[in-house]
Structure formats: C-alpha cells, structure tokens
Amino acid sequence: MSFNDFIGGYKLGELEEVKKAQTVGTDFSELMRKYETVLDTHIPDEANFVLHSPNITEVLTSDEINSFLQVTQKYEDHIDYFWKTGLMFSSLIQNSYNNGYNGFRLNTTLLPGIDFMGSYIVGEEKNPIDVTILGNGALGVGYEANYSMFTINGDAGNGCGLYARFSSFTFNGRVNFISRLEMSHCTFKTTILDNVELLKKNIPQNKGNTLIYIDQGKEVKVDLE
C-alpha cells in the first residue's frame, strides 16, 4: 500500500497533521508494511511484542515519527490497533534515541486512545528520553520505562508509569488511576490540584518516588501517604 493510499479518504480538516508526512522526505512504504504485519500477527500480549513483531530498524526524526503516527488512524478499527500501535511507536522512539535523536512530540488529539506509548524505552541517566504527548495518553504510558521523561498535556489513563524506574511524569491534564501503582525512583508532577490526592494514593512510599504540585510555576513537594 502506498503512502497516498493511506491518506486517501481523509476529510480536508483532518489532513493538517497527516500531510506533514509528505514533506519530511522519508519513504514510509517499508515501515508501513511492517506496521500492517504487526497489526495482523497474533501476539499474545505486550511482553511478547519484541519476539513476534518484525524487526523495526527505521530511524526517524521526531517530526517523522509524529507524521507516521497520524497516518495510523486509518487502522483504528483494527481490534489490536490501540496497544500494538503504542508498542510499535515505542520501538521507533528507542531506535531514534539510540541514533542521537531526542525530544519526541506526539500529537494524539485526532487519534483514539493509544496504549503503552513510550513503554519499555530506556534512556541514559544524563540524557533521559524526552517524550511529550500533545493530547490524551491512554493506558500504560511509560510502562516499564527507564531514565525517561514524559509530559502528558491531555488526560492520562490507568497504569501510567507502571513499573517505571528513574523516570518523570508531568500531568497537565486529569489523571485516572484506579489502583496503587508499582514504580521506583520516579518523579510525578502535576499542574492540577485535583490530581494531587489521587496521585498520593497511587504512588508507593519508600521507593524513592517524589510527588510535586506545580502551583503557578512554583514546584511544591507533596508528602506521600
């Protein structure tokens, strides 16, 4: 399937993000073939993704990753779209970071919720992987991430930061956690006061975690329960 086949059928108002993919100078045809294979291959769960998915070797810039992300909306009716897309893009982020790129900006405002975005990614202590989600983050954002920084400018779904280590999460939208999370040496920040009590109940104590409320630009440390 060609790139033009992917963008065919979009309404004019929906093409603003998608058309950027035509200007980044990258042929996505092989990557799209791999993405289709990921969607149609039986993978028992996210832990088996690396074993069962095709080898993702492409190295893209942040703009190219975001442009390719917009195109995936064509497959949102696929039963596995939500979690396999997130894992696929986590692989792309890791590849690009390993090749010297950072500062990834992913616009999800036109997309349905995508799970496990930024999961399993591993940065370095002095140069953490920097991921900003411009829109809502669905389930498991930053799942098992290490030395990574996440900023979510929309609402955050359940399991954000689960099993993460040495990472930070900044919430500029509503958080929605339903059970106590397991993570260590992580920092959680929020600009919304209503999030503070829920975060206190979900961030474990005595594991090096920190909670900060950003009050009009001033960071205030909050004691965990």
MOCORPE-V919086 format. One record per helix or strand. SS is the DSSP state (helix for helix, strand for strand). FROM is the first residue (numbers start at 0). LEN is the number of residues. If there is no record, write none. Layout:
BEGIN
{{SS:FROM:LEN} {SS:FROM:LEN}}
END
This chain:
BEGIN
{{helix:2:5} {helix:11:11} {helix:28:12} {helix:45:7} {helix:61:14} {helix:80:18} {strand:103:4} {strand:121:1} {strand:123:1} {strand:126:1} {strand:128:6} {strand:136:1} {strand:145:1} {strand:147:5} {strand:155:1} {strand:164:1} {strand:167:4} {strand:174:1} {strand:180:1} {strand:183:1} {strand:186:4} {helix:193:9} {strand:202:1} {strand:209:6} {strand:217:5}}
END
